[in-house]
Amino acid sequence: MKPLALSIEAPIAPPARGGPTDPSHDHELRRGIIHTAVSRPVALALVGAFLLVIYGVPVAQAVREKLNDEDSMLLDLFRRAPTRENLKRFEDDLEKASYPKELVQPRVQLLLSSLRAGNKRAVVGRQGWLYYAPGVMSLAGPGFLDPHTQQLRVRAALDAEEPPLHPDPRPAVLALHRALQARGIRLVLFPVPDKAALQPVQLHGRVRDEVGSNADQARFMAELRAAGVLVFDPAPARLVPGEPPRYLVQDTHWTPQWMEAVAGQLAALVRQNVNLPAVAAPSWKAVPQPIARVGDIVDMLKLPEDQTLFRPQGVTVRQVQDAEGKPWEPKATADVLLMGDSFSNVFSAEAMGWGAAAGLAPHLALALGRDLDVLAQNDSGAFATRKLLSEALGAGEDRLAGKKVVIWEFAARELATGNWKPFGYEVKR
């Protein structure tokens, strides 16, 4: 008979205070409290690195300014009163002229762009396609006529200390319509569809035949048409796979070919709805000219000047010339006025880098067979040209004298992002 074997276990010691089985540890976790042990050398190293970054940037800026014999922004700050406005001005100046930023940011952005990461202004699509971020968000965001959405935009503007924001485009459009109608002038409203609406495959890779738009754009156009405004929408009914692109690869703007096609459609709409007097057709001609440059969205990425990730895109524009070969120019005495933004200026404003006298205005004039007056300014299409018109009228310059039709072109994204501030249209006598 085997002897009985007995095993005596040592008593289990209670868990140490704060250990993984300590009930108080679970209680602290439920309250969101996590204890982190940091040794003194590590803490000193982290503090030192933080102070180096905080003080290193302005010191490096001051040294570089001294070497370049420039006025010191830091000393300029100390000379001024310590007000909130002066501090904001210093931050803006530092943002624009920071040498450490100029050294680091373009190279980091180049790496991010190669991984299809843009910035707050640029969205990197597929196969080198670039998109303007506010335009993409205007399509994907909430309806711009929604009162709640408008209130959020007004509050955001107040938080940013911006001038009063008028988010609803309808009062501004109808005010201009009524002012023109009172003088026997027809308004043609022309919101240019966003690039993301007509080139969606290059953005996200999903094939679709629907044309994108903001949730409230159809309602907006219907209301304006019901009020008597002539609305021109150049977007196709459907997108067809394999059709030529309507927009430049790296730019916010349209291709020269689609722009010319749109000018022809717009001219046909004007002739059908506005009784224009017959005039002798000018002897104009369209002369092909090759142009190549990187797009304006590449500029927004702020990459190094020697970057090769985005190559210049070559296109052929057709410059409108008179019989003597002189580039087309607008005429203030014309009975058609085009008010527009950068979509009107591209291919015409030489400073934009895409040619001269080859944009919407000259090709619209060519399609109409008559002279054209132009009032165009890049950016802020919601109010910039209305402001120019209002100021001219208020100064006694009647830009509407003899006009039969006013075509107001602006980027459709302005409906969701623009400031539709009111203006008056009375001529000062």
ChimeraX attribute file (.defattr): number of C-alpha atoms within 10 A of each C-alpha:
attribute: neighborCount
match mode: 1-to-1
recipient: residues
	/A:1	3
	/A:2	4
	/A:3	5
	/A:4	5
	/A:5	5
	/A:6	6
	/A:7	5
	/A:8	5
	/A:9	6
	/A:10	6
	/A:11	6
	/A:12	6
	/A:13	6
	/A:14	8
	/A:15	11
	/A:16	9
	/A:17	11
	/A:18	13
	/A:19	11
	/A:20	11
	/A:21	12
	/A:22	13
	/A:23	12
	/A:24	13
	/A:25	17
	/A:26	15
	/A:27	11
	/A:28	13
	/A:29	11
	/A:30	10
	/A:31	9
	/A:32	9
	/A:33	11
	/A:34	10
	/A:35	10
	/A:36	6
	/A:37	6
	/A:38	9
	/A:39	8
	/A:40	9
	/A:41	9
	/A:42	10
	/A:43	11
	/A:44	12
	/A:45	11
	/A:46	12
	/A:47	11
	/A:48	12
	/A:49	12
	/A:50	12
	/A:51	11
	/A:52	12
	/A:53	11
	/A:54	11
	/A:55	10
	/A:56	14
	/A:57	15
	/A:58	17
	/A:59	14
	/A:60	14
	/A:61	20
	/A:62	20
	/A:63	14
	/A:64	16
	/A:65	16
	/A:66	12
	/A:67	9
	/A:68	9
	/A:69	9
	/A:70	11
	/A:71	11
	/A:72	14
	/A:73	19
	/A:74	14
	/A:75	10
	/A:76	11
	/A:77	15
	/A:78	11
	/A:79	9
	/A:80	10
	/A:81	10
	/A:82	10
	/A:83	9
	/A:84	9
	/A:85	10
	/A:86	15
	/A:87	15
	/A:88	11
	/A:89	13
	/A:90	16
	/A:91	15
	/A:92	12
	/A:93	12
	/A:94	16
	/A:95	12
	/A:96	11
	/A:97	13
	/A:98	20
	/A:99	17
	/A:100	14
	/A:101	15
	/A:102	15
	/A:103	11
	/A:104	11
	/A:105	15
	/A:106	17
	/A:107	16
	/A:108	12
	/A:109	18
	/A:110	20
	/A:111	14
	/A:112	14
	/A:113	21
	/A:114	13
	/A:115	10
	/A:116	16
	/A:117	14
	/A:118	23
	/A:119	15
	/A:120	10
	/A:121	13
	/A:122	24
	/A:123	22
	/A:124	26
	/A:125	22
	/A:126	13
	/A:127	11
	/A:128	16
	/A:129	19
	/A:130	28
	/A:131	28
	/A:132	24
	/A:133	18
	/A:134	19
	/A:135	25
	/A:136	22
	/A:137	15
	/A:138	22
	/A:139	23
	/A:140	14
	/A:141	15
	/A:142	16
	/A:143	20
	/A:144	25
	/A:145	20
	/A:146	12
	/A:147	12
	/A:148	12
	/A:149	15
	/A:150	20
	/A:151	14
	/A:152	12
	/A:153	19
	/A:154	19
	/A:155	13
	/A:156	13
	/A:157	15
	/A:158	13
	/A:159	9
	/A:160	9
	/A:161	9
	/A:162	10
	/A:163	11
	/A:164	13
	/A:165	18
	/A:166	18
	/A:167	25
	/A:168	20
	/A:169	22
	/A:170	15
	/A:171	14
	/A:172	19
	/A:173	19
	/A:174	16
	/A:175	15
	/A:176	19
	/A:177	22
	/A:178	18
	/A:179	15
	/A:180	19
	/A:181	15
	/A:182	10
	/A:183	13
	/A:184	13
	/A:185	21
	/A:186	24
	/A:187	26
	/A:188	22
	/A:189	22
	/A:190	20
	/A:191	23
	/A:192	20
	/A:193	21
	/A:194	26
	/A:195	27
	/A:196	27
	/A:197	19
	/A:198	21
	/A:199	22
	/A:200	20
	/A:201	16
	/A:202	20
	/A:203	20
	/A:204	12
	/A:205	12
	/A:206	9
	/A:207	12
	/A:208	14
	/A:209	14
	/A:210	14
	/A:211	16
	/A:212	20
	/A:213	21
	/A:214	22
	/A:215	17
	/A:216	16
	/A:217	18
	/A:218	10
	/A:219	13
	/A:220	15
	/A:221	19
	/A:222	12
	/A:223	13
	/A:224	17
	/A:225	13
	/A:226	9
	/A:227	12
	/A:228	14
	/A:229	20
	/A:230	20
	/A:231	18
	/A:232	20
	/A:233	16
	/A:234	17
	/A:235	17
	/A:236	10
	/A:237	9
	/A:238	11
	/A:239	18
	/A:240	12
	/A:241	10
	/A:242	6
	/A:243	7
	/A:244	10
	/A:245	15
	/A:246	17
	/A:247	21
	/A:248	22
	/A:249	25
	/A:250	25
	/A:251	21
	/A:252	23
	/A:253	25
	/A:254	21
	/A:255	20
	/A:256	22
	/A:257	17
	/A:258	15
	/A:259	24
	/A:260	23
	/A:261	16
	/A:262	20
	/A:263	23
	/A:264	18
	/A:265	16
	/A:266	21
	/A:267	18
	/A:268	14
	/A:269	15
	/A:270	21
	/A:271	11
	/A:272	10
	/A:273	12
	/A:274	14
	/A:275	11
	/A:276	16
	/A:277	7
	/A:278	8
	/A:279	9
	/A:280	7
	/A:281	11
	/A:282	13
	/A:283	11
	/A:284	21
	/A:285	18
	/A:286	19
	/A:287	14
	/A:288	13
	/A:289	13
	/A:290	11
	/A:291	15
	/A:292	14
	/A:293	15
	/A:294	18
	/A:295	22
	/A:296	19
	/A:297	23
	/A:298	20
	/A:299	14
	/A:300	14
	/A:301	21
	/A:302	15
	/A:303	21
	/A:304	17
	/A:305	8
	/A:306	6
	/A:307	11
	/A:308	10
	/A:309	12
	/A:310	17
	/A:311	14
	/A:312	14
	/A:313	14
	/A:314	13
	/A:315	16
	/A:316	17
	/A:317	24
	/A:318	22
	/A:319	24
	/A:320	25
	/A:321	20
	/A:322	14
	/A:323	10
	/A:324	9
	/A:325	13
	/A:326	12
	/A:327	19
	/A:328	23
	/A:329	17
	/A:330	17
	/A:331	14
	/A:332	18
	/A:333	15
	/A:334	17
	/A:335	20
	/A:336	26
	/A:337	26
	/A:338	23
	/A:339	25
	/A:340	29
	/A:341	23
	/A:342	21
	/A:343	24
	/A:344	25
	/A:345	25
	/A:346	26
	/A:347	29
	/A:348	26
	/A:349	19
	/A:350	13
	/A:351	11
	/A:352	16
	/A:353	16
	/A:354	25
	/A:355	22
	/A:356	22
	/A:357	26
	/A:358	31
	/A:359	25
	/A:360	24
	/A:361	32
	/A:362	32
	/A:363	25
	/A:364	24
	/A:365	23
	/A:366	25
	/A:367	17
	/A:368	20
	/A:369	17
	/A:370	20
	/A:371	23
	/A:372	22
	/A:373	23
	/A:374	22
	/A:375	21
	/A:376	24
	/A:377	18
	/A:378	17
	/A:379	17
	/A:380	18
	/A:381	27
	/A:382	28
	/A:383	21
	/A:384	22
	/A:385	23
	/A:386	25
	/A:387	16
	/A:388	17
	/A:389	21
	/A:390	20
	/A:391	19
	/A:392	18
	/A:393	19
	/A:394	16
	/A:395	13
	/A:396	12
	/A:397	15
	/A:398	18
	/A:399	19
	/A:400	24
	/A:401	13
	/A:402	16
	/A:403	21
	/A:404	20
	/A:405	23
	/A:406	23
	/A:407	21
	/A:408	25
	/A:409	23
	/A:410	28
	/A:411	24
	/A:412	24
	/A:413	24
	/A:414	24
	/A:415	25
	/A:416	27
	/A:417	20
	/A:418	20
	/A:419	23
	/A:420	24
	/A:421	19
	/A:422	16
	/A:423	16
	/A:424	16
	/A:425	20
	/A:426	15
	/A:427	16
	/A:428	12
	/A:429	9
